Amino acid sequence: MLIQLFISIFLGLAVGTVTGLIPGIHINLVSIIILSSLSFFLKFTDPLIISVFILTIAIAHTFFDSISTIFLGAPEADTSLGVLPGHRLLLEGFGYEAVAITVFGSLISLGVIILLSPLLILYAGIAYSFISQYIVYILLAVSLFFILEQSNKLLALSLFLLAGSLGLVGCKLCKQD
């Protein structure tokens, strides 16, 4: 089992590197391919190994994605002010520094999430039991905020109500099966 974990980590690093460096290939695409082929993979390995593989791909993707984003997604000089700061640094000749800063930020984020994960695991149940009583009001308040923030409030409200009615119809159809 330990050898399979290390193999899945190294394969995940390789696949995550490829998905990060090639624009258009994302972790979501790879994950859906893996999950749609799950019955095939479960003949050879454990669900934990597949989970570690997908998680490793996701982490590696975040590190290597900055390279293609900064170097291949470089804007023209006249549109550089409206895009990411990494592109501005690239146009000023600091592309490598922009990648280094992005990777350093990803590394710090990874460390923080590793440190905070035990607290999340311990307190997620408590937070859910508290929030679950008020989730309807929280979602309505957030939805109302987004509707009121739009310039065409009537269109935003109409789309919100249409999406809600489609959700209710889908819910009714699922309960009939």
N, C-alpha and C positions, 0 to 999 in steps of 0.2 A: 504493500500500500504506500509506503514512504517513497519507494522508487517511482511509482506511478504519479505521486504528487510532484516530485521534482521534474519528471518528464512533462507533465501538464504545465508546470510553471515555465519551463524553457520553451516549450511549443507556444505557449501563450505570449511569451516575450517576442518570439519570432513573428507570430501573426499580428500582434499589436504594433510591432515596428512597421510591418508592411501596411497595415490599415492607417497608421499615422502618417506615413510618408507619401502614400498615393492618395491624391484628392479624389473624392467621390466614393471611396470605400470606407465605410464607417463600422464601428463596433456593432451598431444595431443590425446591419446587414449580416455580419458574421454570426451574431447571436441568433438571429431568426433562422439562418441556415442550420446551425447546430441544433436548435430546439426543434426544428421541423424534422430533423434526422435523429431525434433522440432515441427512438426505438432501436435504431441500428447501433448507436454508440453504447447503449446500455447493455448490449450483448457482450461488450468487451471490457467495460469499466463501470465504475460506481458513479452515482449522481454527484457525490462530493468532488470527484476528480473533474467532472465536466463543469461544475460551478467554479472551481478554482481556475480552470482554464479560461472561462469567460471573464472572470474577475481580473485575471492577469492580463488578458487582452485589453480590457478597459483601462487599466492603469498604464500599461505601456503606450496605448493609443494617446492618452493625454500628454505624455511626455514628447512623443515624436510628432504629434499633430502640429505643434508650434513651428516646426521646421518648414513644412509645406505651406502652412498658412502665411508665414512671414515672407519666405522667399518666392513662392510661386503665385501668391495672391497679391503681389505688389501692384498698387494703383499707379495711375498717371500722376504727374506732379501737380496738376491743377485740382485733382480730387483727393489729394492725400490728407487734407484737413478733416474730411468727413469720415475717415476710416480708422481702423485700430491704431493705437500708438506704435505697435510693432512695425507697421508699414511706414510710419513717419520716420522711425529710427532707421529703417532700411534705406529710405530715400536720402537720409542724411549721411549714410555710409556706416551705420552702426548696426547692421543686420545680425552679425554674430553676437553682439552684446544683447540685442533684443531676444534672441533665442536663449541665451544664457539666463537672462532675467526670467523669462517665461518658465524655463525648466527649473530654476531655483524656486520659483513660486509654486510650481507643481510639487516639488519635493517637500517644501514646508507644509503644503496642504495635506499631503499624504501622511506626514508625521503627525499633524494635528488630528486627523481623522483616526489614525491608529491609537493615539492617546485617548481620544474621547469616545471611542467605540464601547469600551466597558461601561461607561456612564450611560450611554444610549441604550445599551442592552438592559441595564438595571432599571432605568427610569422610563422606558418607552411604554410599558404597561400602565404605569401610574398616570403618565401624561395622557394616554389614550382614554383611560377611564374617566378622566376629568374633561377632556375635550369632546368626547363622543356625545355628551349631553348637549353641547352647544354648537356642534358642527354645522347644523342647518343654518343657524344665525350667522356664523362666521362666513359660510359660503355665500349667503345672501348679501352680507355687507360687502364682501370683496367684489361680487358681481355688480352690485349697485355702484360701487366706487368706479369700476371699469366702464360701466355704461355712462355715468355722469362725466367721466373724463373725455369721452369721445366728442368730436365736433358735431356729428350728426347723431344726436341722442335717440331720435325716433328709430333710425335704422339699427342702431346698436341694440335697443330694446327689442325690436322686431326679431333680429337674429337670435338674441338670447331666448326669447319665448319660443321661437321655432325650434331651436336646438333642444330646449327643455321638453317640448311636445314630442319631438322625435324620440327623445330618451324615454318618455313615458310610454309611447307606442311600442318601442322595442322591449321595454320591461314587461308590458302586458303580453306581448307575443312570446317572450321567453317563459312566462308562467303558464301559458297554455300547453307547452310541450311536455 
